[in-house]
Amino acid sequence: MGCCSNQGGNTGPFAEGRELVEFVYQAHGGTLRSQTLPGGGLATVCQGCGASFSLATFVGTCPACGGVHAVSPPRSDDAANIQFAGKEFQLP
């Protein structure tokens, strides 16, 4: 079973918050984080500051506040699945 299987649950690609952001950031040896989302990205609102932006890659930051957001491949078809790592989280 791969990391992006559709087994559901609350871990791996189906985790939430910071756990999901860290999972996606590290998935596939770190190569997934900068890959472009299918369809060119998802329009969203920063869960930290409320600014509108487009999440273009699986892991991205809000241009207004730097808040880190991510979405996993099996859930990347809906902006409602974008997770926020928290206001204090910073990418390594």
PDB file of N, CA, C and O in Angstrom:
ATOM      1  N   MET A   1       0.849  -1.177   0.000  1.00  0.00           N
ATOM      2  CA  MET A   1       0.000   0.000   0.000  1.00  0.00           C
ATOM      3  C   MET A   1       0.889   1.232   0.000  1.00  0.00           C
ATOM      4  O   MET A   1       1.825   1.314   0.796  1.00  0.00           O
ATOM      5  N   GLY A   2       0.617   2.191  -0.873  1.00  0.00           N
ATOM      6  CA  GLY A   2       1.392   3.420  -0.958  1.00  0.00           C
ATOM      7  C   GLY A   2       0.897   4.456   0.016  1.00  0.00           C
ATOM      8  O   GLY A   2      -0.135   4.265   0.658  1.00  0.00           O
ATOM      9  N   CYS A   3       1.620   5.555   0.136  1.00  0.00           N
ATOM     10  CA  CYS A   3       1.244   6.597   1.079  1.00  0.00           C
ATOM     11  C   CYS A   3      -0.041   7.297   0.675  1.00  0.00           C
ATOM     12  O   CYS A   3      -0.700   7.913   1.513  1.00  0.00           O
ATOM     13  N   CYS A   4      -0.397   7.212  -0.570  1.00  0.00           N
ATOM     14  CA  CYS A   4      -1.583   7.937  -1.036  1.00  0.00           C
ATOM     15  C   CYS A   4      -2.707   6.986  -1.385  1.00  0.00           C
ATOM     16  O   CYS A   4      -3.483   7.244  -2.305  1.00  0.00           O
ATOM     17  N   SER A   5      -2.795   5.897  -0.662  1.00  0.00           N
ATOM     18  CA  SER A   5      -3.891   4.966  -0.894  1.00  0.00           C
ATOM     19  C   SER A   5      -5.183   5.590  -0.399  1.00  0.00           C
ATOM     20  O   SER A   5      -5.164   6.550   0.372  1.00  0.00           O
ATOM     21  N   ASN A   6      -6.273   5.056  -0.834  1.00  0.00           N
ATOM     22  CA  ASN A   6      -7.581   5.571  -0.436  1.00  0.00           C
ATOM     23  C   ASN A   6      -8.173   4.758   0.698  1.00  0.00           C
ATOM     24  O   ASN A   6      -9.367   4.457   0.688  1.00  0.00           O
ATOM     25  N   GLN A   7      -7.360   4.402   1.667  1.00  0.00           N
ATOM     26  CA  GLN A   7      -7.814   3.602   2.792  1.00  0.00           C
ATOM     27  C   GLN A   7      -8.542   4.432   3.841  1.00  0.00           C
ATOM     28  O   GLN A   7      -9.173   3.868   4.735  1.00  0.00           O
ATOM     29  N   GLY A   8      -8.471   5.745   3.755  1.00  0.00           N
ATOM     30  CA  GLY A   8      -9.161   6.608   4.718  1.00  0.00           C
ATOM     31  C   GLY A   8      -8.417   6.643   6.041  1.00  0.00           C
ATOM     32  O   GLY A   8      -7.211   6.404   6.093  1.00  0.00           O
ATOM     33  N   GLY A   9      -9.140   6.940   7.103  1.00  0.00           N
ATOM     34  CA  GLY A   9      -8.513   7.039   8.411  1.00  0.00           C
ATOM     35  C   GLY A   9      -8.073   8.453   8.694  1.00  0.00           C
ATOM     36  O   GLY A   9      -8.391   9.378   7.947  1.00  0.00           O
ATOM     37  N   ASN A  10      -7.336   8.617   9.783  1.00  0.00           N
ATOM     38  CA  ASN A  10      -6.919   9.948  10.220  1.00  0.00           C
ATOM     39  C   ASN A  10      -5.416  10.115  10.224  1.00  0.00           C
ATOM     40  O   ASN A  10      -4.886  10.954  10.953  1.00  0.00           O
ATOM     41  N   THR A  11      -4.724   9.330   9.424  1.00  0.00           N
ATOM     42  CA  THR A  11      -3.272   9.436   9.349  1.00  0.00           C
ATOM     43  C   THR A  11      -2.847   9.559   7.899  1.00  0.00           C
ATOM     44  O   THR A  11      -3.669   9.459   6.989  1.00  0.00           O
ATOM     45  N   GLY A  12      -1.562   9.776   7.693  1.00  0.00           N
ATOM     46  CA  GLY A  12      -1.040   9.867   6.332  1.00  0.00           C
ATOM     47  C   GLY A  12      -1.773  10.917   5.530  1.00  0.00           C
ATOM     48  O   GLY A  12      -1.943  12.042   5.999  1.00  0.00           O
ATOM     49  N   PRO A  13      -2.215  10.573   4.319  1.00  0.00           N
ATOM     50  CA  PRO A  13      -2.857  11.561   3.457  1.00  0.00           C
ATOM     51  C   PRO A  13      -4.232  12.010   3.944  1.00  0.00           C
ATOM     52  O   PRO A  13      -4.829  12.922   3.372  1.00  0.00           O
ATOM     53  N   PHE A  14      -4.729  11.374   4.994  1.00  0.00           N
ATOM     54  CA  PHE A  14      -6.040  11.744   5.530  1.00  0.00           C
ATOM     55  C   PHE A  14      -5.936  12.406   6.909  1.00  0.00           C
ATOM     56  O   PHE A  14      -6.942  12.611   7.589  1.00  0.00           O
ATOM     57  N   ALA A  15      -4.706  12.734   7.308  1.00  0.00           N
ATOM     58  CA  ALA A  15      -4.489  13.437   8.569  1.00  0.00           C
ATOM     59  C   ALA A  15      -5.038  14.852   8.454  1.00  0.00           C
ATOM     60  O   ALA A  15      -5.495  15.263   7.387  1.00  0.00           O
ATOM     61  N   GLU A  16      -4.992  15.584   9.540  1.00  0.00           N
ATOM     62  CA  GLU A  16      -5.473  16.960   9.540  1.00  0.00           C
ATOM     63  C   GLU A  16      -4.436  17.877  10.168  1.00  0.00           C
ATOM     64  O   GLU A  16      -3.550  17.435  10.899  1.00  0.00           O
ATOM     65  N   GLY A  17      -4.567  19.160   9.867  1.00  0.00           N
ATOM     66  CA  GLY A  17      -3.713  20.173  10.472  1.00  0.00           C
ATOM     67  C   GLY A  17      -2.239  19.957  10.209  1.00  0.00           C
ATOM     68  O   GLY A  17      -1.826  19.540   9.127  1.00  0.00           O
ATOM     69  N   ARG A  18      -1.462  20.255  11.232  1.00  0.00           N
ATOM     70  CA  ARG A  18      -0.002  20.184  11.123  1.00  0.00           C
ATOM     71  C   ARG A  18       0.473  18.787  10.727  1.00  0.00           C
ATOM     72  O   ARG A  18       1.435  18.649   9.972  1.00  0.00           O
ATOM     73  N   GLU A  19      -0.197  17.756  11.234  1.00  0.00           N
ATOM     74  CA  GLU A  19       0.197  16.386  10.915  1.00  0.00           C
ATOM     75  C   GLU A  19       0.131  16.135   9.399  1.00  0.00           C
ATOM     76  O   GLU A  19       1.028  15.509   8.834  1.00  0.00           O
ATOM     77  N   LEU A  20      -0.917  16.616   8.754  1.00  0.00           N
ATOM     78  CA  LEU A  20      -1.033  16.449   7.302  1.00  0.00           C
ATOM     79  C   LEU A  20       0.033  17.261   6.579  1.00  0.00           C
ATOM     80  O   LEU A  20       0.657  16.765   5.640  1.00  0.00           O
ATOM     81  N   VAL A  21       0.248  18.499   7.002  1.00  0.00           N
ATOM     82  CA  VAL A  21       1.264  19.336   6.356  1.00  0.00           C
ATOM     83  C   VAL A  21       2.633  18.666   6.446  1.00  0.00           C
ATOM     84  O   VAL A  21       3.352  18.605   5.449  1.00  0.00           O
ATOM     85  N   GLU A  22       2.998  18.171   7.607  1.00  0.00           N
ATOM     86  CA  GLU A  22       4.289  17.503   7.762  1.00  0.00           C
ATOM     87  C   GLU A  22       4.359  16.235   6.924  1.00  0.00           C
ATOM     88  O   GLU A  22       5.401  15.939   6.338  1.00  0.00           O
ATOM     89  N   PHE A  23       3.254  15.477   6.860  1.00  0.00           N
ATOM     90  CA  PHE A  23       3.230  14.254   6.054  1.00  0.00           C
ATOM     91  C   PHE A  23       3.482  14.569   4.579  1.00  0.00           C
ATOM     92  O   PHE A  23       4.342  13.953   3.949  1.00  0.00           O
ATOM     93  N   VAL A  24       2.733  15.525   4.030  1.00  0.00           N
ATOM     94  CA  VAL A  24       2.872  15.864   2.614  1.00  0.00           C
ATOM     95  C   VAL A  24       4.258  16.452   2.339  1.00  0.00           C
ATOM     96  O   VAL A  24       4.858  16.156   1.305  1.00  0.00           O
ATOM     97  N   TYR A  25       4.767  17.274   3.242  1.00  0.00           N
ATOM     98  CA  TYR A  25       6.090  17.877   3.073  1.00  0.00           C
ATOM     99  C   TYR A  25       7.168  16.796   2.928  1.00  0.00           C
ATOM    100  O   TYR A  25       8.108  16.959   2.150  1.00  0.00           O
ATOM    101  N   GLN A  26       7.038  15.705   3.666  1.00  0.00           N
ATOM    102  CA  GLN A  26       8.053  14.655   3.676  1.00  0.00           C
ATOM    103  C   GLN A  26       7.765  13.519   2.693  1.00  0.00           C
ATOM    104  O   GLN A  26       8.652  12.708   2.424  1.00  0.00           O
ATOM    105  N   ALA A  27       6.546  13.443   2.152  1.00  0.00           N
ATOM    106  CA  ALA A  27       6.141  12.326   1.297  1.00  0.00           C
ATOM    107  C   ALA A  27       7.055  12.183   0.081  1.00  0.00           C
ATOM    108  O   ALA A  27       7.498  13.167  -0.513  1.00  0.00           O
ATOM    109  N   HIS A  28       7.313  10.949  -0.260  1.00  0.00           N
ATOM    110  CA  HIS A  28       8.130  10.620  -1.435  1.00  0.00           C
ATOM    111  C   HIS A  28       9.491  11.306  -1.385  1.00  0.00           C
ATOM    112  O   HIS A  28       9.982  11.814  -2.393  1.00  0.00           O
ATOM    113  N   GLY A  29      10.087  11.314  -0.210  1.00  0.00           N
ATOM    114  CA  GLY A  29      11.416  11.900  -0.046  1.00  0.00           C
ATOM    115  C   GLY A  29      11.445  13.406  -0.231  1.00  0.00           C
ATOM    116  O   GLY A  29      12.497  13.979  -0.517  1.00  0.00           O
ATOM    117  N   GLY A  30      10.303  14.049  -0.071  1.00  0.00           N
ATOM    118  CA  GLY A  30      10.224  15.496  -0.200  1.00  0.00           C
ATOM    119  C   GLY A  30       9.919  15.984  -1.604  1.00  0.00           C
ATOM    120  O   GLY A  30       9.819  17.191  -1.829  1.00  0.00           O
ATOM    121  N   THR A  31       9.770  15.069  -2.554  1.00  0.00           N
ATOM    122  CA  THR A  31       9.542  15.493  -3.936  1.00  0.00           C
ATOM    123  C   THR A  31       8.102  15.933  -4.194  1.00  0.00           C
ATOM    124  O   THR A  31       7.860  16.693  -5.131  1.00  0.00           O
ATOM    125  N   LEU A  32       7.161  15.486  -3.406  1.00  0.00           N
ATOM    126  CA  LEU A  32       5.757  15.815  -3.627  1.00  0.00           C
ATOM    127  C   LEU A  32       5.448  17.273  -3.311  1.00  0.00           C
ATOM    128  O   LEU A  32       4.632  17.895  -3.992  1.00  0.00           O
ATOM    129  N   ARG A  33       6.091  17.822  -2.288  1.00  0.00           N
ATOM    130  CA  ARG A  33       5.744  19.156  -1.776  1.00  0.00           C
ATOM    131  C   ARG A  33       5.710  20.248  -2.833  1.00  0.00           C
ATOM    132  O   ARG A  33       4.871  21.145  -2.753  1.00  0.00           O
ATOM    133  N   SER A  34       6.584  20.202  -3.807  1.00  0.00           N
ATOM    134  CA  SER A  34       6.657  21.290  -4.782  1.00  0.00           C
ATOM    135  C   SER A  34       6.005  20.953  -6.123  1.00  0.00           C
ATOM    136  O   SER A  34       6.095  21.733  -7.071  1.00  0.00           O
ATOM    137  N   GLN A  35       5.357  19.804  -6.204  1.00  0.00           N
ATOM    138  CA  GLN A  35       4.677  19.445  -7.446  1.00  0.00           C
ATOM    139  C   GLN A  35       3.406  20.273  -7.603  1.00  0.00           C
ATOM    140  O   GLN A  35       2.699  20.534  -6.629  1.00  0.00           O
ATOM    141  N   THR A  36       3.126  20.678  -8.821  1.00  0.00           N
ATOM    142  CA  THR A  36       1.947  21.478  -9.123  1.00  0.00           C
ATOM    143  C   THR A  36       0.683  20.647  -8.938  1.00  0.00           C
ATOM    144  O   THR A  36       0.621  19.489  -9.351  1.00  0.00           O
ATOM    145  N   LEU A  37      -0.312  21.249  -8.318  1.00  0.00           N
ATOM    146  CA  LEU A  37      -1.596  20.575  -8.130  1.00  0.00           C
ATOM    147  C   LEU A  37      -2.287  20.359  -9.472  1.00  0.00           C
ATOM    148  O   LEU A  37      -2.175  21.193 -10.370  1.00  0.00           O
ATOM    149  N   PRO A  38      -2.997  19.249  -9.611  1.00  0.00           N
ATOM    150  CA  PRO A  38      -3.770  19.034 -10.828  1.00  0.00           C
ATOM    151  C   PRO A  38      -4.753  20.193 -11.033  1.00  0.00           C
ATOM    152  O   PRO A  38      -5.342  20.690 -10.073  1.00  0.00           O
ATOM    153  N   GLY A  39      -4.921  20.613 -12.268  1.00  0.00           N
ATOM    154  CA  GLY A  39      -5.837  21.707 -12.558  1.00  0.00           C
ATOM    155  C   GLY A  39      -5.243  23.079 -12.316  1.00  0.00           C
ATOM    156  O   GLY A  39      -5.934  24.086 -12.477  1.00  0.00           O
ATOM    157  N   GLY A  40      -3.965  23.143 -11.927  1.00  0.00           N
ATOM    158  CA  GLY A  40      -3.307  24.427 -11.748  1.00  0.00           C
ATOM    159  C   GLY A  40      -3.430  25.057 -10.376  1.00  0.00           C
ATOM    160  O   GLY A  40      -2.946  26.171 -10.177  1.00  0.00           O
ATOM    161  N   GLY A  41      -4.058  24.388  -9.423  1.00  0.00           N
ATOM    162  CA  GLY A  41      -4.138  24.915  -8.066  1.00  0.00           C
ATOM    163  C   GLY A  41      -5.557  25.050  -7.561  1.00  0.00           C
ATOM    164  O   GLY A  41      -6.523  24.829  -8.291  1.00  0.00           O
ATOM    165  N   LEU A  42      -5.660  25.416  -6.297  1.00  0.00           N
ATOM    166  CA  LEU A  42      -6.954  25.573  -5.640  1.00  0.00           C
ATOM    167  C   LEU A  42      -7.063  26.956  -5.016  1.00  0.00           C
ATOM    168  O   LEU A  42      -6.194  27.362  -4.244  1.00  0.00           O
ATOM    169  N   ALA A  43      -8.117  27.672  -5.346  1.00  0.00           N
ATOM    170  CA  ALA A  43      -8.380  28.956  -4.710  1.00  0.00           C
ATOM    171  C   ALA A  43      -8.818  28.693  -3.279  1.00  0.00           C
ATOM    172  O   ALA A  43      -9.674  27.842  -3.035  1.00  0.00           O
ATOM    173  N   THR A  44      -8.236  29.417  -2.334  1.00  0.00           N
ATOM    174  CA  THR A  44      -8.542  29.185  -0.927  1.00  0.00           C
ATOM    175  C   THR A  44      -8.386  30.472  -0.130  1.00  0.00           C
ATOM    176  O   THR A  44      -8.009  31.516  -0.662  1.00  0.00           O
ATOM    177  N   VAL A  45      -8.680  30.371   1.138  1.00  0.00           N
ATOM    178  CA  VAL A  45      -8.509  31.469   2.078  1.00  0.00           C
ATOM    179  C   VAL A  45      -7.571  30.977   3.166  1.00  0.00           C
ATOM    180  O   VAL A  45      -7.759  29.881   3.695  1.00  0.00           O
ATOM    181  N   CYS A  46      -6.570  31.766   3.505  1.00  0.00           N
ATOM    182  CA  CYS A  46      -5.619  31.395   4.546  1.00  0.00           C
ATOM    183  C   CYS A  46      -6.361  31.137   5.850  1.00  0.00           C
ATOM    184  O   CYS A  46      -7.174  31.951   6.288  1.00  0.00           O
ATOM    185  N   GLN A  47      -6.076  30.019   6.451  1.00  0.00           N
ATOM    186  CA  GLN A  47      -6.707  29.654   7.706  1.00  0.00           C
ATOM    187  C   GLN A  47      -6.038  30.341   8.892  1.00  0.00           C
ATOM    188  O   GLN A  47      -6.461  30.179  10.036  1.00  0.00           O
ATOM    189  N   GLY A  48      -4.988  31.111   8.604  1.00  0.00           N
ATOM    190  CA  GLY A  48      -4.308  31.868   9.648  1.00  0.00           C
ATOM    191  C   GLY A  48      -4.736  33.323   9.683  1.00  0.00           C
ATOM    192  O   GLY A  48      -5.061  33.858  10.743  1.00  0.00           O
ATOM    193  N   CYS A  49      -4.735  33.970   8.505  1.00  0.00           N
ATOM    194  CA  CYS A  49      -5.022  35.412   8.464  1.00  0.00           C
ATOM    195  C   CYS A  49      -6.259  35.790   7.665  1.00  0.00           C
ATOM    196  O   CYS A  49      -6.710  36.933   7.735  1.00  0.00           O
ATOM    197  N   GLY A  50      -6.816  34.852   6.907  1.00  0.00           N
ATOM    198  CA  GLY A  50      -8.023  35.124   6.140  1.00  0.00           C
ATOM    199  C   GLY A  50      -7.801  35.690   4.751  1.00  0.00           C
ATOM    200  O   GLY A  50      -8.773  35.994   4.059  1.00  0.00           O
ATOM    201  N   ALA A  51      -6.556  35.842   4.319  1.00  0.00           N
ATOM    202  CA  ALA A  51      -6.273  36.359   2.977  1.00  0.00           C
ATOM    203  C   ALA A  51      -6.569  35.301   1.919  1.00  0.00           C
ATOM    204  O   ALA A  51      -6.348  34.111   2.145  1.00  0.00           O
ATOM    205  N   SER A  52      -7.060  35.730   0.784  1.00  0.00           N
ATOM    206  CA  SER A  52      -7.301  34.819  -0.339  1.00  0.00           C
ATOM    207  C   SER A  52      -5.994  34.567  -1.073  1.00  0.00           C
ATOM    208  O   SER A  52      -5.185  35.478  -1.254  1.00  0.00           O
ATOM    209  N   PHE A  53      -5.796  33.323  -1.496  1.00  0.00           N
ATOM    210  CA  PHE A  53      -4.633  32.987  -2.312  1.00  0.00           C
ATOM    211  C   PHE A  53      -4.908  31.684  -3.037  1.00  0.00           C
ATOM    212  O   PHE A  53      -5.923  31.032  -2.791  1.00  0.00           O
ATOM    213  N   SER A  54      -4.018  31.307  -3.918  1.00  0.00           N
ATOM    214  CA  SER A  54      -4.143  30.054  -4.642  1.00  0.00           C
ATOM    215  C   SER A  54      -3.035  29.114  -4.189  1.00  0.00           C
ATOM    216  O   SER A  54      -1.853  29.450  -4.253  1.00  0.00           O
ATOM    217  N   LEU A  55      -3.435  27.933  -3.730  1.00  0.00           N
ATOM    218  CA  LEU A  55      -2.457  26.901  -3.375  1.00  0.00           C
ATOM    219  C   LEU A  55      -2.096  26.213  -4.686  1.00  0.00           C
ATOM    220  O   LEU A  55      -2.900  25.455  -5.230  1.00  0.00           O
ATOM    221  N   ALA A  56      -0.908  26.468  -5.190  1.00  0.00           N
ATOM    222  CA  ALA A  56      -0.491  25.982  -6.503  1.00  0.00           C
ATOM    223  C   ALA A  56       0.226  24.641  -6.438  1.00  0.00           C
ATOM    224  O   ALA A  56       0.235  23.890  -7.413  1.00  0.00           O
ATOM    225  N   THR A  57       0.837  24.333  -5.274  1.00  0.00           N
ATOM    226  CA  THR A  57       1.579  23.084  -5.088  1.00  0.00           C
ATOM    227  C   THR A  57       1.014  22.361  -3.869  1.00  0.00           C
ATOM    228  O   THR A  57       0.212  22.928  -3.127  1.00  0.00           O
ATOM    229  N   PHE A  58       1.423  21.129  -3.664  1.00  0.00           N
ATOM    230  CA  PHE A  58       0.869  20.339  -2.562  1.00  0.00           C
ATOM    231  C   PHE A  58       1.163  20.953  -1.195  1.00  0.00           C
ATOM    232  O   PHE A  58       0.387  20.763  -0.259  1.00  0.00           O
ATOM    233  N   VAL A  59       2.261  21.681  -1.064  1.00  0.00           N
ATOM    234  CA  VAL A  59       2.566  22.448   0.147  1.00  0.00           C
ATOM    235  C   VAL A  59       2.869  23.871  -0.303  1.00  0.00           C
ATOM    236  O   VAL A  59       3.672  24.083  -1.211  1.00  0.00           O
ATOM    237  N   GLY A  60       2.227  24.837   0.331  1.00  0.00           N
ATOM    238  CA  GLY A  60       2.452  26.223  -0.046  1.00  0.00           C
ATOM    239  C   GLY A  60       2.207  27.158   1.117  1.00  0.00           C
ATOM    240  O   GLY A  60       1.682  26.760   2.157  1.00  0.00           O
ATOM    241  N   THR A  61       2.593  28.396   0.928  1.00  0.00           N
ATOM    242  CA  THR A  61       2.431  29.391   1.985  1.00  0.00           C
ATOM    243  C   THR A  61       1.536  30.540   1.526  1.00  0.00           C
ATOM    244  O   THR A  61       1.472  30.876   0.344  1.00  0.00           O
ATOM    245  N   CYS A  62       0.861  31.118   2.483  1.00  0.00           N
ATOM    246  CA  CYS A  62       0.044  32.299   2.238  1.00  0.00           C
ATOM    247  C   CYS A  62       0.988  33.455   1.941  1.00  0.00           C
ATOM    248  O   CYS A  62       1.918  33.693   2.713  1.00  0.00           O
ATOM    249  N   PRO A  63       0.778  34.181   0.846  1.00  0.00           N
ATOM    250  CA  PRO A  63       1.664  35.292   0.531  1.00  0.00           C
ATOM    251  C   PRO A  63       1.531  36.461   1.512  1.00  0.00           C
ATOM    252  O   PRO A  63       2.436  37.290   1.606  1.00  0.00           O
ATOM    253  N   ALA A  64       0.430  36.536   2.231  1.00  0.00           N
ATOM    254  CA  ALA A  64       0.222  37.642   3.167  1.00  0.00           C
ATOM    255  C   ALA A  64       0.903  37.413   4.516  1.00  0.00           C
ATOM    256  O   ALA A  64       1.521  38.328   5.060  1.00  0.00           O
ATOM    257  N   CYS A  65       0.794  36.198   5.060  1.00  0.00           N
ATOM    258  CA  CYS A  65       1.323  35.963   6.410  1.00  0.00           C
ATOM    259  C   CYS A  65       2.346  34.840   6.496  1.00  0.00           C
ATOM    260  O   CYS A  65       2.984  34.667   7.535  1.00  0.00           O
ATOM    261  N   GLY A  66       2.514  34.075   5.424  1.00  0.00           N
ATOM    262  CA  GLY A  66       3.470  32.969   5.438  1.00  0.00           C
ATOM    263  C   GLY A  66       2.920  31.692   6.033  1.00  0.00           C
ATOM    264  O   GLY A  66       3.668  30.728   6.193  1.00  0.00           O
ATOM    265  N   GLY A  67       1.631  31.646   6.371  1.00  0.00           N
ATOM    266  CA  GLY A  67       1.019  30.441   6.933  1.00  0.00           C
ATOM    267  C   GLY A  67       1.149  29.274   5.975  1.00  0.00           C
ATOM    268  O   GLY A  67       0.888  29.412   4.780  1.00  0.00           O
ATOM    269  N   VAL A  68       1.556  28.117   6.500  1.00  0.00           N
ATOM    270  CA  VAL A  68       1.820  26.939   5.681  1.00  0.00           C
ATOM    271  C   VAL A  68       0.559  26.083   5.572  1.00  0.00           C
ATOM    272  O   VAL A  68      -0.059  25.723   6.574  1.00  0.00           O
ATOM    273  N   HIS A  69       0.197  25.767   4.326  1.00  0.00           N
ATOM    274  CA  HIS A  69      -0.982  24.967   4.024  1.00  0.00           C
ATOM    275  C   HIS A  69      -0.564  23.800   3.136  1.00  0.00           C
ATOM    276  O   HIS A  69       0.446  23.882   2.437  1.00  0.00           O
ATOM    277  N   ALA A  70      -1.333  22.716   3.160  1.00  0.00           N
ATOM    278  CA  ALA A  70      -1.052  21.567   2.300  1.00  0.00           C
ATOM    279  C   ALA A  70      -2.334  20.801   2.021  1.00  0.00           C
ATOM    280  O   ALA A  70      -3.325  20.901   2.745  1.00  0.00           O
ATOM    281  N   VAL A  71      -2.273  20.042   0.954  1.00  0.00           N
ATOM    282  CA  VAL A  71      -3.352  19.115   0.607  1.00  0.00           C
ATOM    283  C   VAL A  71      -2.682  17.854   0.077  1.00  0.00           C
ATOM    284  O   VAL A  71      -1.636  17.933  -0.568  1.00  0.00           O
ATOM    285  N   SER A  72      -3.269  16.703   0.340  1.00  0.00           N
ATOM    286  CA  SER A  72      -2.682  15.443  -0.117  1.00  0.00           C
ATOM    287  C   SER A  72      -3.276  15.052  -1.470  1.00  0.00           C
ATOM    288  O   SER A  72      -4.398  15.443  -1.793  1.00  0.00           O
ATOM    289  N   PRO A  73      -2.527  14.280  -2.260  1.00  0.00           N
ATOM    290  CA  PRO A  73      -3.000  13.914  -3.600  1.00  0.00           C
ATOM    291  C   PRO A  73      -4.412  13.313  -3.655  1.00  0.00           C
ATOM    292  O   PRO A  73      -5.194  13.713  -4.517  1.00  0.00           O
ATOM    293  N   PRO A  74      -4.766  12.378  -2.779  1.00  0.00           N
ATOM    294  CA  PRO A  74      -6.111  11.823  -2.940  1.00  0.00           C
ATOM    295  C   PRO A  74      -7.231  12.787  -2.565  1.00  0.00           C
ATOM    296  O   PRO A  74      -8.404  12.485  -2.780  1.00  0.00           O
ATOM    297  N   ARG A  75      -6.884  13.932  -2.011  1.00  0.00           N
ATOM    298  CA  ARG A  75      -7.898  14.902  -1.596  1.00  0.00           C
ATOM    299  C   ARG A  75      -7.713  16.253  -2.289  1.00  0.00           C
ATOM    300  O   ARG A  75      -8.310  17.249  -1.880  1.00  0.00           O
ATOM    301  N   SER A  76      -6.885  16.288  -3.340  1.00  0.00           N
ATOM    302  CA  SER A  76      -6.510  17.556  -3.953  1.00  0.00           C
ATOM    303  C   SER A  76      -7.528  18.108  -4.949  1.00  0.00           C
ATOM    304  O   SER A  76      -7.237  19.072  -5.656  1.00  0.00           O
ATOM    305  N   ASP A  77      -8.692  17.519  -5.011  1.00  0.00           N
ATOM    306  CA  ASP A  77      -9.710  18.005  -5.942  1.00  0.00           C
ATOM    307  C   ASP A  77     -10.679  18.995  -5.301  1.00  0.00           C
ATOM    308  O   ASP A  77     -11.591  19.488  -5.965  1.00  0.00           O
ATOM    309  N   ASP A  78     -10.487  19.292  -4.003  1.00  0.00           N
ATOM    310  CA  ASP A  78     -11.425  20.158  -3.294  1.00  0.00           C
ATOM    311  C   ASP A  78     -10.668  21.030  -2.289  1.00  0.00           C
ATOM    312  O   ASP A  78      -9.955  20.515  -1.428  1.00  0.00           O
ATOM    313  N   ALA A  79     -10.826  22.341  -2.402  1.00  0.00           N
ATOM    314  CA  ALA A  79     -10.141  23.274  -1.500  1.00  0.00           C
ATOM    315  C   ALA A  79     -10.531  23.065  -0.041  1.00  0.00           C
ATOM    316  O   ALA A  79      -9.784  23.454   0.857  1.00  0.00           O
ATOM    317  N   ALA A  80     -11.680  22.463   0.206  1.00  0.00           N
ATOM    318  CA  ALA A  80     -12.114  22.198   1.583  1.00  0.00           C
ATOM    319  C   ALA A  80     -11.172  21.225   2.288  1.00  0.00           C
ATOM    320  O   ALA A  80     -11.188  21.132   3.516  1.00  0.00           O
ATOM    321  N   ASN A  81     -10.356  20.503   1.531  1.00  0.00           N
ATOM    322  CA  ASN A  81      -9.429  19.532   2.115  1.00  0.00           C
ATOM    323  C   ASN A  81      -8.065  20.123   2.444  1.00  0.00           C
ATOM    324  O   ASN A  81      -7.209  19.422   2.983  1.00  0.00           O
ATOM    325  N   ILE A  82      -7.847  21.389   2.132  1.00  0.00           N
ATOM    326  CA  ILE A  82      -6.572  22.034   2.456  1.00  0.00           C
ATOM    327  C   ILE A  82      -6.457  22.175   3.968  1.00  0.00           C
ATOM    328  O   ILE A  82      -7.391  22.610   4.641  1.00  0.00           O
ATOM    329  N   GLN A  83      -5.302  21.801   4.483  1.00  0.00           N
ATOM    330  CA  GLN A  83      -5.045  21.850   5.920  1.00  0.00           C
ATOM    331  C   GLN A  83      -4.005  22.922   6.235  1.00  0.00           C
ATOM    332  O   GLN A  83      -3.140  23.223   5.412  1.00  0.00           O
ATOM    333  N   PHE A  84      -4.100  23.484   7.415  1.00  0.00           N
ATOM    334  CA  PHE A  84      -3.226  24.556   7.898  1.00  0.00           C
ATOM    335  C   PHE A  84      -2.374  24.019   9.033  1.00  0.00           C
ATOM    336  O   PHE A  84      -2.881  23.342   9.927  1.00  0.00           O
ATOM    337  N   ALA A  85      -1.080  24.316   9.003  1.00  0.00           N
ATOM    338  CA  ALA A  85      -0.159  23.790  10.006  1.00  0.00           C
ATOM    339  C   ALA A  85      -0.202  24.535  11.336  1.00  0.00           C
ATOM    340  O   ALA A  85       0.342  24.044  12.326  1.00  0.00           O
ATOM    341  N   GLY A  86      -0.827  25.692  11.384  1.00  0.00           N
ATOM    342  CA  GLY A  86      -0.871  26.476  12.618  1.00  0.00           C
ATOM    343  C   GLY A  86      -0.035  27.733  12.491  1.00  0.00           C
ATOM    344  O   GLY A  86       0.904  27.788  11.696  1.00  0.00           O
ATOM    345  N   LYS A  87      -0.370  28.720  13.258  1.00  0.00           N
ATOM    346  CA  LYS A  87       0.277  30.030  13.129  1.00  0.00           C
ATOM    347  C   LYS A  87       1.756  30.022  13.450  1.00  0.00           C
ATOM    348  O   LYS A  87       2.503  30.831  12.900  1.00  0.00           O
ATOM    349  N   GLU A  88       2.198  29.146  14.310  1.00  0.00           N
ATOM    350  CA  GLU A  88       3.619  29.130  14.716  1.00  0.00           C
ATOM    351  C   GLU A  88       4.487  28.235  13.841  1.00  0.00           C
ATOM    352  O   GLU A  88       5.710  28.251  13.982  1.00  0.00           O
ATOM    353  N   PHE A  89       3.896  27.458  12.946  1.00  0.00           N
ATOM    354  CA  PHE A  89       4.638  26.507  12.138  1.00  0.00           C
ATOM    355  C   PHE A  89       5.404  27.212  11.017  1.00  0.00           C
ATOM    356  O   PHE A  89       4.885  28.115  10.361  1.00  0.00           O
ATOM    357  N   GLN A  90       6.648  26.779  10.815  1.00  0.00           N
ATOM    358  CA  GLN A  90       7.458  27.287   9.713  1.00  0.00           C
ATOM    359  C   GLN A  90       8.086  26.098   9.007  1.00  0.00           C
ATOM    360  O   GLN A  90       8.437  25.101   9.638  1.00  0.00           O
ATOM    361  N   LEU A  91       8.223  26.211   7.702  1.00  0.00           N
ATOM    362  CA  LEU A  91       8.875  25.156   6.947  1.00  0.00           C
ATOM    363  C   LEU A  91      10.351  25.084   7.314  1.00  0.00           C
ATOM    364  O   LEU A  91      10.984  26.108   7.568  1.00  0.00           O
ATOM    365  N   PRO A  92      10.904  23.858   7.340  1.00  0.00           N
ATOM    366  CA  PRO A  92      12.332  23.725   7.638  1.00  0.00           C
ATOM    367  C   PRO A  92      13.210  24.399   6.612  1.00  0.00           C
ATOM    368  O   PRO A  92      14.434  24.369   6.732  1.00  0.00           O
TER     369      PRO A  92
END
